């Protein structure tokens, strides 16, 4: 779960996609950014696509391809394992590719593709499956079989450029975007791919590289960070990649991802609380610039919480709040606020705004009124705050409304396409959970909740609540506020 192991999630019904056929699902997916820029939406969409049995092979294919496009290979594999049990042969090619992406090459090579391969003319993903027997033959030493499979792939329209060059022992050219099969064949060449390939890797390949213990260490570290930035892997998986690559990184490695991996692997054994605290602060600050702050926070949450009882860590409280809040650990976030004293009381408002019915919310919101009166909350943030509170069905304190209304509502953010908000409301009113999830993603746009127009943000939170996704609605509000929240003592 990319947005924090401690964050709650709402259950999804098994018949989530009842009444939505493959064509309807494809239409929904066209408007939803994949991978999602929002950690909570990335997780929610992946769970939704993997939930329930598909009514047809076409529906299973659409869902599986969307999961692969988002880099969510575990979910795609779970879906395909169910769909291929006695199912049509044309799913087997995608199943084999997904097994490869999950690092299960032996199982992928055991899949009897049979008549599935010639059906690959229908789409890019299916055509790519034509290369699986080529790769399996090459890695098993059956070069004659690999060449025969290569000719079959070429005849059926697959892009065989890299595979053909590697089998002929020529140096292949690296495309602008590198897919899973591209990388697997490149790895069979004499020269291993370098770290800069991570910037060209497609989401499915980023998932693979983040877990691949045989990949060059600098490439794996860079790929794991990019996968975390795209909400493909969790903070726990990023931490594992850091620890494992740090052991193999050369001393000369100076790329930011390599330096973060070294720092992460070393700080846990630091001789003092002060050094551990400073390391966590440095990692979180660097992660914010890289767009992996949520994943790093999840990876650091346990170590950060252990610092709370040490008096030397008092100056660390603001970082501790941010780590816990991003990781979904509200209990420790509130505890860090108490440890930080009066100077960090503004963070009470952030936590209360996304859980307005919590036991500490009333006091925190009263303090928020004081902050608003004093002018300590920037006007755009104040408008965003009351928008989230109102959408979560909380009775917003009148003074907060009054302060917000002193300035015009910001017109920033991406407005959704005409009719999108109407379709979202209709889906939510009808209790269509699957459609609602993907229409929310479409309405919020390419930047997700942090960059959405306030109207789109409000309607999205309300829609999720209306279909019973309360935990995700609150987390969406948190993402929308946290991205703009003042920190480093600015309030």
Secondary structure in CASP SS format (residue, H / E / C, confidence):
PFRMAT SS
TARGET T0000
AUTHOR 0000-0000-0000
METHOD secondary structure of the structure
MODEL  1
X C 1.00
X C 1.00
X C 1.00
X C 1.00
X C 1.00
X C 1.00
X C 1.00
X C 1.00
X C 1.00
X C 1.00
X C 1.00
X C 1.00
X C 1.00
X C 1.00
X C 1.00
X C 1.00
X C 1.00
X C 1.00
X C 1.00
X C 1.00
X C 1.00
X H 1.00
X H 1.00
X H 1.00
X H 1.00
X H 1.00
X H 1.00
X H 1.00
X H 1.00
X H 1.00
X H 1.00
X C 1.00
X C 1.00
X C 1.00
X C 1.00
X C 1.00
X C 1.00
X C 1.00
X H 1.00
X H 1.00
X H 1.00
X H 1.00
X H 1.00
X H 1.00
X H 1.00
X H 1.00
X H 1.00
X H 1.00
X H 1.00
X H 1.00
X C 1.00
X C 1.00
X C 1.00
X C 1.00
X C 1.00
X C 1.00
X H 1.00
X H 1.00
X H 1.00
X H 1.00
X H 1.00
X H 1.00
X H 1.00
X H 1.00
X H 1.00
X H 1.00
X H 1.00
X H 1.00
X H 1.00
X C 1.00
X C 1.00
X C 1.00
X H 1.00
X H 1.00
X H 1.00
X H 1.00
X H 1.00
X H 1.00
X H 1.00
X H 1.00
X H 1.00
X H 1.00
X H 1.00
X C 1.00
X C 1.00
X C 1.00
X C 1.00
X C 1.00
X H 1.00
X H 1.00
X H 1.00
X H 1.00
X H 1.00
X H 1.00
X H 1.00
X H 1.00
X H 1.00
X H 1.00
X H 1.00
X H 1.00
X H 1.00
X C 1.00
X C 1.00
X C 1.00
X H 1.00
X H 1.00
X H 1.00
X H 1.00
X H 1.00
X H 1.00
X C 1.00
X C 1.00
X C 1.00
X H 1.00
X H 1.00
X H 1.00
X H 1.00
X H 1.00
X H 1.00
X H 1.00
X H 1.00
X H 1.00
X C 1.00
X H 1.00
X H 1.00
X H 1.00
X H 1.00
X H 1.00
X H 1.00
X C 1.00
X C 1.00
X H 1.00
X H 1.00
X H 1.00
X H 1.00
X H 1.00
X H 1.00
X H 1.00
X H 1.00
X H 1.00
X C 1.00
X C 1.00
X H 1.00
X H 1.00
X H 1.00
X H 1.00
X H 1.00
X H 1.00
X H 1.00
X H 1.00
X H 1.00
X H 1.00
X H 1.00
X H 1.00
X H 1.00
X C 1.00
X C 1.00
X C 1.00
X C 1.00
X C 1.00
X H 1.00
X H 1.00
X H 1.00
X H 1.00
X H 1.00
X H 1.00
X H 1.00
X C 1.00
X C 1.00
X C 1.00
X C 1.00
X C 1.00
X C 1.00
X C 1.00
X C 1.00
X C 1.00
X C 1.00
X E 1.00
X C 1.00
X H 1.00
X H 1.00
X H 1.00
X H 1.00
X H 1.00
X H 1.00
X H 1.00
X C 1.00
X C 1.00
X C 1.00
X C 1.00
X C 1.00
X C 1.00
X C 1.00
X C 1.00
X H 1.00
X H 1.00
X H 1.00
X H 1.00
X H 1.00
X H 1.00
X E 1.00
X C 1.00
X H 1.00
X H 1.00
X H 1.00
X H 1.00
X H 1.00
X H 1.00
X H 1.00
X H 1.00
X H 1.00
X C 1.00
X C 1.00
X C 1.00
X C 1.00
X C 1.00
X H 1.00
X H 1.00
X H 1.00
X H 1.00
X H 1.00
X H 1.00
X H 1.00
X H 1.00
X H 1.00
X H 1.00
X H 1.00
X H 1.00
X H 1.00
X C 1.00
X C 1.00
X C 1.00
X C 1.00
X C 1.00
X H 1.00
X H 1.00
X H 1.00
X H 1.00
X H 1.00
X H 1.00
X H 1.00
X H 1.00
X H 1.00
X H 1.00
X H 1.00
X H 1.00
X H 1.00
X H 1.00
X C 1.00
X C 1.00
X C 1.00
X C 1.00
X C 1.00
X C 1.00
X C 1.00
X H 1.00
X H 1.00
X H 1.00
X H 1.00
X H 1.00
X H 1.00
X H 1.00
X H 1.00
X H 1.00
X H 1.00
X H 1.00
X H 1.00
X C 1.00
X C 1.00
X C 1.00
X C 1.00
X C 1.00
X H 1.00
X H 1.00
X H 1.00
X H 1.00
X H 1.00
X H 1.00
X H 1.00
X H 1.00
X H 1.00
X H 1.00
X H 1.00
X H 1.00
X H 1.00
X H 1.00
X H 1.00
X H 1.00
X H 1.00
X H 1.00
X C 1.00
X C 1.00
X H 1.00
X H 1.00
X H 1.00
X H 1.00
X H 1.00
X H 1.00
X H 1.00
X H 1.00
X H 1.00
X H 1.00
X H 1.00
X H 1.00
X H 1.00
X H 1.00
X C 1.00
X C 1.00
X C 1.00
X C 1.00
X H 1.00
X H 1.00
X H 1.00
X H 1.00
X H 1.00
X H 1.00
X H 1.00
X H 1.00
X H 1.00
X H 1.00
X H 1.00
X H 1.00
X H 1.00
X H 1.00
X H 1.00
X H 1.00
X C 1.00
X C 1.00
X C 1.00
X H 1.00
X H 1.00
X H 1.00
X H 1.00
X H 1.00
X H 1.00
X H 1.00
X H 1.00
X H 1.00
X H 1.00
X H 1.00
X C 1.00
X H 1.00
X H 1.00
X H 1.00
X C 1.00
X H 1.00
X H 1.00
X H 1.00
X H 1.00
X H 1.00
X H 1.00
X H 1.00
X H 1.00
X C 1.00
X C 1.00
X C 1.00
X C 1.00
X C 1.00
X C 1.00
X C 1.00
X H 1.00
X H 1.00
X H 1.00
X H 1.00
X H 1.00
X H 1.00
X H 1.00
X H 1.00
X H 1.00
X H 1.00
X H 1.00
X H 1.00
X H 1.00
X H 1.00
X C 1.00
X C 1.00
X C 1.00
X C 1.00
X H 1.00
X H 1.00
X H 1.00
X H 1.00
X H 1.00
X H 1.00
X H 1.00
X H 1.00
X H 1.00
X H 1.00
X H 1.00
X H 1.00
X H 1.00
X C 1.00
X C 1.00
X C 1.00
X C 1.00
X C 1.00
X C 1.00
X H 1.00
X H 1.00
X H 1.00
X H 1.00
X H 1.00
X H 1.00
X H 1.00
X C 1.00
X C 1.00
X C 1.00
X C 1.00
X C 1.00
X C 1.00
X C 1.00
X C 1.00
X C 1.00
X E 1.00
X C 1.00
X C 1.00
X C 1.00
X C 1.00
X C 1.00
X H 1.00
X H 1.00
X H 1.00
X H 1.00
X H 1.00
X H 1.00
X H 1.00
X H 1.00
X H 1.00
X H 1.00
X C 1.00
X C 1.00
X C 1.00
X H 1.00
X H 1.00
X H 1.00
X H 1.00
X H 1.00
X H 1.00
X H 1.00
X H 1.00
X H 1.00
X H 1.00
X H 1.00
X H 1.00
X C 1.00
X C 1.00
X C 1.00
X H 1.00
X H 1.00
X H 1.00
X C 1.00
X E 1.00
X C 1.00
X H 1.00
X H 1.00
X H 1.00
X H 1.00
X H 1.00
X H 1.00
X H 1.00
X H 1.00
X H 1.00
X H 1.00
X H 1.00
X H 1.00
X H 1.00
X C 1.00
X C 1.00
X C 1.00
X H 1.00
X H 1.00
X H 1.00
X H 1.00
X H 1.00
X H 1.00
X H 1.00
X H 1.00
X H 1.00
X H 1.00
X H 1.00
X H 1.00
X H 1.00
X C 1.00
X C 1.00
X C 1.00
X C 1.00
X C 1.00
X C 1.00
X C 1.00
X C 1.00
X C 1.00
END
